[in-house]
Amino acid sequence: MARIPHIAFLIAACLTLMLDSTAQTVVFDTDVTAGRYYRIPALVQLHDGRLLAIGDDRHGSDHDIGGNHGIDIVGRFGDDKGQTWGEPFMIADGDGRREGFHDSHGDGAAVVDRETGQVLIMCASGDQGFLNSTLQEPLRVGRYISDDDGKTWTGDDVTSDIYGIFDGCPEVNALFFSSGRICQSSRIKQGSHYRIYSAIDGPMGVGCLVLYSDDFGISWQALGGTSARPTTEPWGDEAKVEELPNGNVLLSCRSKQTVTGGRLFNIYDYATGSWGEMAVSNDPESGTYSEDCSCNGELLIVPARRTSDDRSVHLALQSVPRGKGRQRVSIYYKVLLDGRDYDEPSDFSWGWQHYQVTEGYSAYSTMIAVTNGDIAFLHEDCNDNQSTSAYDLLFRLLSIHTITGGRYTAIKP
């Protein structure tokens, strides 16, 4: 009788491995001949249980806003845990007039409110590129909201509201919300909704900044104040944020310097009301190493159970290409046993292990924990074309058991 639970566990593990090995699906298929390029994945799970995959539909080339015109944000609904996907549909239509807010929309960052089911996307918009942005002619900011599980969307130009946060800081003359997952707090509710956090990328010398909203994106404030610069050196870039188990906020940022070879971490401590001292994680053996590669990924913290002793823990997950260049997208994982494992930014410099997702050219990625605790993973992959300008957006469903090599299993979030 004592063997029955063990056998059941092995059967469940085998079924999980089988699911992982068959869960790769092309969600957005780039067609170079037709001039349709898909980039920049975002992913949410709706209140009705379906997945919503989001990406840029770039016409003519894979260039960003400013170097390309008529970029749209499109979506597809995923059923059966992402095994089947509906037809693509428009979320934010870039009409390509080469002027103003409506020219292009891209780099969507998304979240579903845990109580209302509202879906929010913050995005880059307009016809001005990031590198050419000025306070007079800025890269614009869009906000798109759906109140019916992503079926219909309402969009607004919120450029003046977002840049207005940094009035008195003329050096913040370019910014955009980092694509992928917007983090929603499980603890803090001081307005109409649980607090949400998003990293924004600022210009050289400013680095990454973090905003928060207590009314689900209607208004935003700077976390730590408008003068906070959590990743100024060595030149922080696109980043992601996640709530730590104690309610503090973890920031993981790519560097504008590829020679840094890893991620930049910082922590906003609510007890002190300030950011800590930024730490670099770039050790090839125990850091979030990335060789000759500057690319963003996703940051996620999930509850898990250690298989060796059944202890409940948290796992920090960080996806990023390991390189060389934008190749071999992997998921790093680090166990957080208690508060001593995440009370300083330097705690995230070491202690990481990794699971390699792809072999070839691959770049941006995002992930969320779905209802049963599995990790829904959407990433850019060049598949068999070996061209870094022709990414498909691929979906995979991965278990915590697989990512960690059987060391941990999922606990439903």
C-alpha positions, 0 to 999 in steps of 0.5 A: 500500500505504501507504494501506491502514492509513489506510483501515482506520483510517477504517473502524474510526472510522466503525464506532465512531461508528455504534456510539456513535450507536445505543448509547442504551438505557433500562435503568430506565424511571420510570413516574410514573403507577405511582409508580415512580421510578428514581434513582442509577446504578451500573455494573460489568462482571462476570468473565463479561463481562456488565454489571450496572446498579444503581439505586434503585427508589423508590416513590411519589416520587423522595425520598431515604431519610428522605423516602421509605420502601421504597426498593430497590436493583435490578439488570439484567444487560446483554449484547451490550455493553449492547445488551440487558438482562435483567429487573430483579431485587432486590439489597437489599429495603427493606420500608418498615416505617418503622423500622430498617435494613431500611426502605430501601436506596439510593445504591449504590456498587459494585465487582467484585474483579479476582481473585475476581470478588466484587461489593461494594455499599456503600449508605445504609440505614434510615429516617433521612435524612442531614440528620437523622442523629445518632450516636444515630439515624444514617443507616445503612450497608449492605454487600451481597456477591455471590459468583456474578456478581450472581445472589444477594446477602448483606446486612449492617448495618455502621453501627457499623463505619463510624461507629466509624472516627470514634470521637473525632470527634463532628462526623461524625454523618452519612455515606454512601458516594458512589454509583457506582463504588468504585475498586480499586487496580491496585498495592496489595495489603496484605491479602486483596484489592487495595485499594479506595477510596471517598469518603463524604459527611460533614456540613457542616463536615466535607465529603468523607472517603475510606475504604479497605479491604484485605479487600474491604469487610469492614473500612475505614480513613480514608485520611490518618487520622480527622482528615483533611479533604481538602475542608472548604472550601468545604464538600465534598459527594459525591465520587469517587476514582480511582488516579493512574498513580503510585499516589496517590489523586485526589479529585474532589468536588462543592461544597455551594455551587452558586456554586462552579460546578465540582469540588474536587480533592485528592490523597493522596500516599503519599510524604508520607502526607497530603492536599495543598491542595484546588484548585477547577476552575471556569473556564468555558473550561478547568475542570470548569465546572458552572453553578448546579449541585451534582451528582455524577458519575464520575471515571475515568482510562484509558490512551489513545493520541494519534492525532497521534503515537501516543504513549501517555498517560492520560486523566482523565475527569470526568462532570458536568452543565454546567448551567444546573442539572442539565442537559447531562450531559457528560464532561470529559477531560484528558490526563496525559502524565507525572507532572508533570501530576498531582503537585499538586491544582492540576494538575486546575484547568485543561486540561479539554475536554468532550464533551456527552452530553445536551441536556436535564435530566440529573443523576447519572452513572457510567462504567467502562472495559470490556474493549475500552477503550470507556466504558460510561456510565449516567446519569439523564436526563429524556428527553422528560418535562422533569421533574426528578423523573422520571429514566430511567436510560439506557445508552450505549457511547462510544468514547474516539475519540468523547469526544475528537473523534478526538484519542485512541483507547482502549488496552485496560485 
